[in-house]
Amino acid sequence: MVLPRVASRLRRLAWAGSLGLMLPLALCPGPAQALEEVVVELPLLDTTLRVRLDELNSPEALLNGDTALAELDRASRGRVGEAVVGLLNQRVPLSLSKVANASVGSPLLEQALLLVSSLGTIEGRPADTSGQTLEATLRRAMAEAPDGRPTLLQVMKAIPGKRARLNLSRVGFALQRLLQQRELANRLLAQVPAAPVPPVAGKQTSSRPVLSSTAVLPVRHRAQPLQLLMLQPQAGANGRLVLISHGLWDSPTSFEGWGRRLAAQGYTVVLPWHPGSDQQQQHEVLSGQAAPPSAEELALRPLDLTAVIDAVASGQLATSTAVDSSRVVVLGHSWGATTSLLMAGLVPTDSKLLRRCSDVTDADRNLSWTLQCSWVSAVKRAAINDERIIAVVAVSPPMSLLFPREREQRLNTRVLLVSGSHDWVVPPDPEAIRPLQGGDLQGHQLVLAQGGDHFNLRPRADAQGGVLGALMLAWTDAAFAAGPRVRPAPGVAPLLPNGAWGSAELPLADVSPALR
């Protein structure tokens, strides 16, 4: 029937109306005039939908209203009103006010609000990306709520201004841009066959039992010591060191599977918690106890890894057997992948950051730009180029703004980029494909995971390393086996062999030859 479909669509519109909460919150402070209505622009239908907030106090009020939404409610015999009013009367978490207060002035919050404010406006008011209006609005709504716990509707009414406008065509533009950023990956995957899958993949037993332990490492560059997860073979260690760097608000436990797969083959693997951007820091941010990660974390993370290598070299970090710290492989995911690229010697610059971060209509803009653009004040201090690093694997790295192609980069470290074709956080193009397109790759390679997204490439505790387990082992083995030839150079042969390093779960393809 038509009416149930209308009600269903209006439920979705109610969620879009909740954007009407976030959009005005990104706007500047003004007189304490309560927001009265939200105008939803529907360009494809050449019309607008006006929503008066006083009609949303109850299903009865909406049923008796005179806006287009009220008419649809009556046509649906109250189903629309029940869905919309039910949504808007949900309680806003009390911790949200603390989060907003702790985040005021944060570059990360500023970039998030810039993106949100591009979808709508408060009439007559410029955007405020500092977070001050957001914090003040939540504080006002909490003060006016009888029990101090405002609903979504009460927060909307506390927004300074009279009328908010939400343009849904801009939402459609953002979605279309995201789809376009996947097209090139899909074309490459259609051209290149998937890598063979190892025999009985996912069922093979480890060749060596793995010992798991934790350690604490005091470091000079942080007030708090590093917490480390260490995975080592119980016997038969090969004396080779691998480090794994986790992403934003993640932890080593999400990548334990990679470590276990490698340790079972003799490697000593160390996974540090990056304390300024790990899972614990996320809890502190979400409870209002801490601000979002600062730009300084971009430079501190590589120092965490360097400190681990130094500790192994000096004997400060005990390992079950002697380990050669002069030749190290680094694996990283998301921000950890960016960290691995900094360790590899890529030199970040603020040229693109300063030029493109304020343009919300940029065709290459993606969600990872919110993070990259928050790093602008620290990029000149982030380069490290630790020559002990012989090879890195960077999985889903935010990188296109940080490492512009027009700047000549001379790497001493071989790089394998990995990206998922369905990654909407760090889309394959422009973040992974474009940096390697054209010219001599000098031995650097790109593997695409068909159907991979930003999260399903992580192995968790899977002892075989999940989707990328065989790939990680093949690359690491090849890097150490290459000796002096591991360094990138014009015309050098790629490290990744043509063997069985694929996945039965998601097809993996080395698309590097198609990039030339």
ZAMARGU-4260 file (C-alpha; in steps of 0.2 Angstrom, whole numbers, plus 5000, padded with zeros to 4 digits):
<rodrens>
0) 5000/5000/5000 | 5005/5018/4997 | 5003/5025/5015 | 5014/5012/5024 | 5028/5017/5011
5) 5025/5035/5014 | 5026/5032/5033 | 5042/5022/5030 | 5050/5036/5020 | 5045/5049/5032
10) 5054/5039/5046 | 5069/5040/5035 | 5066/5059/5033 | 5065/5060/5052 | 5082/5054/5053
15) 5087/5067/5040 | 5078/5079/5051 | 5090/5074/5065 | 5103/5081/5053 | 5093/5097/5055
20) 5099/5096/5073 | 5118/5094/5069 | 5118/5107/5054 | 5112/5122/5064 | 5123/5117/5079
25) 5138/5121/5067 | 5132/5139/5066 | 5137/5155/5075 | 5130/5161/5092 | 5117/5174/5091
30) 5102/5180/5101 | 5093/5167/5112 | 5079/5166/5099 | 5072/5148/5099 | 5073/5139/5082
35) 5055/5137/5076 | 5056/5128/5059 | 5066/5117/5048 | 5064/5119/5029 | 5070/5103/5020
40) 5074/5107/5001 | 5070/5093/4989 | 5078/5100/4972 | 5074/5084/4962 | 5055/5087/4966
45) 5057/5106/4965 | 5049/5108/4982 | 5052/5111/5000 | 5045/5102/5015 | 5042/5114/5030
50) 5043/5107/5047 | 5037/5118/5062 | 5045/5112/5078 | 5029/5116/5089 | 5020/5103/5078
55) 5032/5089/5084 | 5028/5091/5103 | 5016/5076/5101 | 5008/5065/5088 | 4991/5075/5092
60) 5000/5092/5088 | 5007/5085/5072 | 4990/5078/5067 | 4982/5095/5069 | 4996/5105/5061
65) 4995/5114/5045 | 5012/5110/5037 | 5016/5098/5023 | 5022/5086/5036 | 5006/5087/5045
70) 4996/5083/5029 | 5007/5068/5026 | 5004/5063/5044 | 4985/5064/5042 | 4986/5054/5026
75) 4995/5041/5035 | 4982/5041/5049 | 4995/5046/5061 | 5009/5034/5057 | 5021/5047/5051
80) 5018/5057/5067 | 5021/5042/5078 | 5038/5038/5070 | 5044/5056/5069 | 5039/5061/5086
85) 5045/5045/5094 | 5062/5048/5086 | 5064/5067/5091 | 5059/5063/5109 | 5074/5051/5112
90) 5085/5057/5126 | 5102/5065/5121 | 5116/5056/5131 | 5122/5067/5145 | 5140/5064/5141
95) 5137/5073/5124 | 5138/5090/5133 | 5154/5085/5141 | 5161/5079/5124 | 5156/5095/5116
100) 5164/5106/5130 | 5180/5096/5130 | 5181/5097/5111 | 5179/5116/5108 | 5193/5122/5097
105) 5199/5105/5092 | 5205/5104/5074 | 5196/5087/5072 | 5179/5094/5078 | 5182/5110/5067
110) 5184/5099/5052 | 5169/5088/5057 | 5158/5103/5059 | 5164/5111/5043 | 5158/5095/5034
115) 5141/5095/5043 | 5138/5113/5040 | 5140/5111/5021 | 5123/5102/5021 | 5112/5116/5029
120) 5112/5133/5037 | 5103/5144/5049 | 5096/5158/5039 | 5107/5174/5041 | 5120/5166/5051
125) 5138/5161/5046 | 5145/5144/5051 | 5154/5142/5068 | 5166/5127/5067 | 5174/5130/5084
130) 5161/5120/5093 | 5156/5134/5105 | 5138/5135/5098 | 5137/5116/5100 | 5142/5117/5118
135) 5131/5132/5122 | 5116/5124/5114 | 5118/5108/5123 | 5120/5117/5140 | 5105/5128/5137
140) 5094/5112/5132 | 5100/5103/5148 | 5096/5118/5159 | 5078/5119/5152 | 5074/5101/5153
145) 5065/5097/5169 | 5076/5082/5173 | 5092/5089/5165 | 5091/5076/5151 | 5085/5085/5135
150) 5077/5076/5120 | 5083/5078/5103 | 5068/5090/5100 | 5072/5100/5115 | 5090/5102/5109
155) 5084/5108/5092 | 5073/5121/5100 | 5088/5127/5110 | 5097/5131/5094 | 5100/5150/5092
160) 5090/5157/5076 | 5073/5155/5069 | 5074/5144/5053 | 5086/5131/5048 | 5087/5125/5030
165) 5093/5107/5025 | 5097/5104/5007 | 5095/5085/5003 | 5103/5088/4986 | 5120/5091/4995
170) 5118/5074/5004 | 5115/5066/4987 | 5131/5075/4980 | 5141/5068/4994 | 5135/5050/4991
175) 5138/5051/4972 | 5155/5058/4976 | 5159/5043/4987 | 5153/5031/4973 | 5164/5039/4960
180) 5179/5037/4972 | 5176/5018/4971 | 5174/5017/4952 | 5193/5016/4948 | 5196/5002/4960
185) 5182/4991/4953 | 5189/4994/4935 | 5206/4988/4941 | 5199/4973/4949 | 5190/4968/4934
190) 5206/4969/4924 | 5217/4959/4936 | 5214/4941/4942 | 5213/4938/4960 | 5228/4930/4969
195) 5227/4911/4972 | 5222/4906/4990 | 5234/4896/5000 | 5229/4877/5002 | 5216/4874/5016
200) 5217/4893/5020 | 5210/4896/5037 | 5213/4878/5043 | 5231/4876/5043 | 5239/4874/5060
205) 5253/4886/5067 | 5271/4879/5064 | 5276/4885/5081 | 5266/4889/5097 | 5265/4907/5101
210) 5268/4916/5117 | 5258/4931/5122 | 5264/4944/5135 | 5263/4962/5139 | 5276/4975/5143
215) 5278/4993/5149 | 5290/5004/5141 | 5294/5022/5148 | 5297/5034/5134 | 5304/5052/5133
220) 5292/5059/5122 | 5276/5055/5132 | 5271/5058/5150 | 5264/5040/5151 | 5274/5024/5147
225) 5269/5014/5132 | 5259/4998/5134 | 5265/4984/5123 | 5258/4968/5117 | 5271/4955/5112
230) 5269/4940/5102 | 5284/4928/5100 | 5287/4910/5095 | 5289/4898/5109 | 5304/4890/5100
235) 5312/4892/5084 | 5312/4911/5083 | 5321/4918/5067 | 5327/4934/5076 | 5317/4946/5065
240) 5307/4960/5072 | 5289/4966/5065 | 5280/4981/5073 | 5261/4984/5070 | 5253/5001/5072
245) 5234/5002/5076 | 5222/5015/5069 | 5212/5029/5077 | 5203/5024/5093 | 5208/5006/5090
250) 5220/4994/5099 | 5233/4980/5096 | 5219/4967/5100 | 5211/4971/5083 | 5227/4966/5074
255) 5233/4952/5086 | 5229/4940/5071 | 5242/4947/5060 | 5255/4946/5075 | 5250/4928/5078
260) 5252/4922/5060 | 5269/4930/5059 | 5275/4924/5076 | 5270/4906/5072 | 5283/4908/5058
265) 5296/4913/5069 | 5295/4932/5070 | 5295/4943/5086 | 5280/4955/5084 | 5277/4970/5095
270) 5260/4980/5095 | 5260/4996/5105 | 5245/5005/5111 | 5246/5023/5105 | 5240/5032/5121
275) 5235/5048/5113 | 5223/5040/5100 | 5219/5022/5106 | 5203/5014/5112 | 5205/5021/5130
280) 5207/5038/5124 | 5191/5036/5114 | 5182/5031/5130 | 5189/5047/5138 | 5183/5058/5123
285) 5166/5050/5123 | 5164/5053/5142 | 5170/5071/5141 | 5186/5068/5150 | 5198/5072/5136
290) 5198/5082/5120 | 5199/5073/5103 | 5217/5068/5097 | 5228/5083/5094 | 5238/5086/5079
295) 5254/5082/5089 | 5249/5064/5089 | 5254/5063/5070 | 5272/5066/5076 | 5271/5056/5092
300) 5265/5040/5084 | 5281/5036/5074 | 5291/5041/5089 | 5282/5027/5098 | 5288/5014/5086
305) 5306/5021/5086 | 5306/5019/5104 | 5301/5001/5103 | 5315/4998/5091 | 5328/5007/5102
310) 5322/4997/5117 | 5325/4981/5108 | 5342/4986/5102 | 5347/4991/5120 | 5340/4976/5128
315) 5328/4987/5138 | 5314/4977/5130 | 5316/4959/5134 | 5313/4946/5120 | 5313/4927/5121
320) 5328/4926/5109 | 5341/4938/5101 | 5332/4950/5089 | 5340/4960/5075 | 5334/4978/5077
325) 5343/4984/5062 | 5331/4977/5049 | 5312/4979/5054 | 5296/4978/5045 | 5281/4989/5050
330) 5262/4985/5047 | 5249/4998/5050 | 5230/5001/5048 | 5221/5017/5044 | 5231/5030/5055
335) 5243/5016/5059 | 5246/5015/5040 | 5250/5033/5039 | 5261/5031/5054 | 5270/5017/5044
340) 5272/5028/5029 | 5280/5041/5040 | 5292/5028/5047 | 5296/5023/5029 | 5302/5041/5025
345) 5287/5049/5017 | 5289/5068/5021 | 5272/5076/5024 | 5268/5094/5019 | 5255/5106/5022
350) 5253/5113/5004 | 5238/5103/5000 | 5231/5104/5018 | 5231/5123/5017 | 5224/5124/5000
355) 5210/5111/5000 | 5204/5108/5017 | 5191/5122/5017 | 5183/5116/5001 | 5168/5105/5005
360) 5164/5103/4987 | 5181/5096/4982 | 5179/5081/4971 | 5192/5071/4980 | 5185/5075/4998
365) 5182/5060/5008 | 5179/5056/5027 | 5198/5053/5030 | 5201/5072/5025 | 5192/5076/5042
370) 5207/5068/5051 | 5220/5073/5038 | 5215/5091/5039 | 5216/5091/5058 | 5235/5087/5057
375) 5240/5103/5048 | 5249/5111/5063 | 5260/5096/5065 | 5265/5090/5048 | 5282/5099/5048
380) 5287/5089/5063 | 5281/5072/5058 | 5294/5066/5046 | 5306/5053/5054 | 5313/5041/5040
385) 5320/5028/5052 | 5332/5018/5041 | 5330/5003/5051 | 5313/5000/5043 | 5316/4990/5027
390) 5298/4988/5022 | 5280/4993/5027 | 5262/4987/5024 | 5250/5002/5024 | 5232/4996/5025
395) 5219/5009/5021 | 5230/5024/5024 | 5224/5042/5024 | 5238/5050/5014 | 5232/5060/4998
400) 5233/5077/5007 | 5248/5073/5018 | 5260/5067/5005 | 5256/5077/4988 | 5263/5068/4973
405) 5270/5084/4966 | 5283/5084/4980 | 5297/5072/4976 | 5299/5058/4988 | 5314/5048/4990
410) 5311/5032/5000 | 5323/5020/5007 | 5309/5008/5011 | 5298/4997/5001 | 5279/5000/5003
415) 5264/4989/5000 | 5248/4999/5000 | 5232/4989/5003 | 5214/4996/5000 | 5196/4989/5001
420) 5185/4993/4986 | 5171/4997/4997 | 5180/5008/5010 | 5169/5023/5013 | 5181/5030/5026
425) 5197/5030/5016 | 5191/5027/4998 | 5203/5018/4987 | 5204/5033/4975 | 5211/5046/4979
430) 5219/5039/4995 | 5228/5023/4988 | 5227/5021/4969 | 5232/5039/4963 | 5248/5040/4974
435) 5255/5026/4964 | 5248/5029/4947 | 5260/5033/4932 | 5279/5031/4930 | 5291/5019/4938
440) 5284/5011/4954 | 5302/5007/4960 | 5295/4991/4968 | 5281/4998/4978 | 5264/4989/4976
445) 5246/4991/4978 | 5234/4976/4982 | 5215/4979/4981 | 5203/4969/4991 | 5186/4966/4982
450) 5172/4970/4994 | 5185/4976/5008 | 5179/4990/5019 | 5188/5000/5032 | 5185/4987/5046
455) 5183/4970/5038 | 5202/4969/5033 | 5207/4969/5052 | 5210/4951/5058 | 5205/4953/5076
460) 5211/4937/5085 | 5211/4925/5070 | 5227/4915/5072 | 5228/4914/5053 | 5227/4933/5051
465) 5210/4935/5043 | 5208/4942/5025 | 5226/4948/5024 | 5235/4935/5034 | 5243/4926/5020
470) 5248/4943/5011 | 5256/4950/5027 | 5267/4934/5029 | 5271/4934/5010 | 5277/4952/5010
475) 5286/4951/5026 | 5295/4935/5021 | 5300/4943/5004 | 5306/4959/5012 | 5318/4950/5024
480) 5324/4937/5010 | 5328/4951/4998 | 5343/4957/5008 | 5350/4973/5000 | 5338/4972/4986
485) 5324/4976/4997 | 5327/4995/4995 | 5316/5003/4981 | 5325/5008/4965 | 5321/5011/4947
490) 5316/4996/4938 | 5318/4985/4954 | 5308/4968/4954 | 5292/4969/4965 | 5294/4960/4982
495) 5277/4952/4982 | 5278/4935/4974 | 5265/4928/4962 | 5262/4914/4974 | 5246/4909/4985
500) 5244/4924/4996 | 5225/4927/4992 | 5210/4925/5003 | 5195/4914/5001 | 5184/4927/5010
505) 5188/4942/4999 | 5197/4942/4983 | 5214/4950/4983 | 5223/4957/4968 | 5240/4965/4965
510) 5234/4979/4953 | 5252/4987/4952 | 5255/4982/4934 | 5239/4991/4928 | 5245/5007/4936
515) 5259/5010/4925
</rodrens>
